[in-house]
Amino acid sequence: MAIVSGVNIPDNKRVEISLRSIYGIGPRQAKDVCEKAGVPDNPKVRDLSDVQLTRIREIIDREKMVEGDLRREVNMNIRRLIDIGSYRGLRHRRNLPVRGQRTKTNARAKRSKRVAVAGRGRTTNKK
């Protein structure tokens, strides 16, 4: 396996797809890195030469904010929102959806696991 930015990228996948396993690199960024590195036809990672792999590593290290640095910056931005007391910060603090989603129904993953309440649910028809 090739290591780029401290992440093992899969050998058996195409370069653009493999680079997406790095936090902070999506489809657009991966394509951009391949173009700048001069990697033609999107080959599989195992078919890359050492020179091409080195070029990809250098471009990502030099131009892109990925992995630990990006995670740290995102967490600092969330901390800042919480500290200044903005609405988005309050939503983060309460562990609720931040971007306007409804919470009466849905938002299960963000809120918590559903808890059964006695006396609710299936009704029985007694006559």
C-alpha positions in Angstrom: 0.0 0.0 0.0 1.1 3.5 -0.8 1.2 6.0 2.1 0.1 9.6 1.4 -0.2 12.1 4.2 0.0 9.3 6.7 -2.9 7.3 5.2 -2.6 4.0 3.5 -4.4 4.4 0.1 -5.7 1.2 -1.5 -3.5 -0.2 -4.3 -6.2 -1.9 -6.3 -8.3 1.2 -7.0 -7.8 4.0 -9.4 -5.7 7.0 -8.2 -8.6 9.5 -8.1 -10.8 7.1 -6.0 -7.9 6.1 -3.7 -7.0 9.7 -2.9 -10.5 10.1 -1.5 -9.6 7.9 1.4 -7.6 10.9 2.8 -9.7 13.2 5.0 -10.2 16.5 3.2 -9.8 15.2 -0.4 -13.0 14.6 -2.4 -13.7 14.0 -6.0 -12.8 17.5 -7.2 -9.6 17.7 -5.1 -8.4 14.3 -6.2 -8.9 15.2 -9.9 -7.0 18.4 -9.3 -4.1 16.6 -7.7 -3.8 14.1 -10.5 -3.8 16.8 -13.1 -1.1 18.8 -11.3 1.0 15.7 -10.8 0.8 14.8 -14.5 -0.8 11.4 -14.0 -2.6 10.6 -17.3 -5.6 8.3 -17.7 -6.3 7.7 -14.0 -4.3 4.4 -13.6 -4.5 2.1 -10.6 -2.2 3.1 -7.7 -0.1 -0.1 -8.1 0.7 1.0 -11.7 2.1 4.4 -10.6 5.8 4.9 -10.8 7.7 6.1 -7.7 8.2 9.5 -9.3 4.5 10.0 -9.9 3.7 8.9 -6.3 6.3 11.2 -4.9 4.8 14.1 -7.0 1.3 13.4 -5.7 2.7 13.3 -2.1 4.4 16.7 -2.6 1.4 18.4 -4.1 -0.9 17.2 -1.3 1.6 18.2 1.5 2.3 21.6 -0.1 -1.1 22.7 -1.3 -3.9 20.9 0.5 -4.9 21.0 4.2 -5.7 17.4 5.0 -6.1 14.9 7.9 -4.9 16.2 11.4 -4.6 19.9 10.4 -8.0 20.0 8.8 -9.7 18.1 11.6 -8.1 20.5 14.1 -9.2 23.6 12.1 -12.8 22.3 11.9 -12.9 21.6 15.6 -11.5 25.1 16.3 -14.2 26.6 14.2 -16.9 24.7 16.1 -15.3 25.7 19.4 -15.3 29.4 18.3 -19.1 29.2 17.5 -19.8 27.7 20.9 -17.6 30.3 22.7 -19.3 33.3 21.1 -22.7 31.9 21.8 -24.1 31.9 18.3 -27.2 30.0 17.4 -25.1 27.4 15.5 -22.8 27.1 18.6 -25.8 26.4 20.8 -27.0 23.7 18.4 -23.6 22.1 18.5 -23.5 22.3 22.3 -26.9 20.6 22.6 -25.9 18.0 20.0 -28.8 18.9 17.7 -28.8 19.4 13.9 -27.1 22.7 13.0 -28.3 23.4 9.5 -32.0 23.9 9.8 -33.2 20.3 9.6 -36.4 19.3 11.4 -36.2 17.5 14.7 -39.8 16.6 15.5 -39.3 13.5 13.4 -36.0 12.3 12.0 -32.6 13.5 13.3 -32.4 10.2 15.2 -28.7 9.8 14.7 -27.9 13.3 16.0 -30.3 13.3 19.0 -30.0 9.8 20.4 -31.3 6.3 20.2 -35.1 6.0 20.5 -36.4 5.1 24.0 -39.6 3.1 24.3 -42.3 4.6 26.5 -44.7 2.4 28.4 -48.3 2.7 27.3 -47.5 4.0 23.8 -47.3 2.2 20.6 -49.5 -0.7 19.6 -53.1 -0.3 20.6 -55.3 -3.2 21.4 -59.0 -3.3 20.4 -60.9 -4.5 23.4 -64.7 -4.7 23.2 
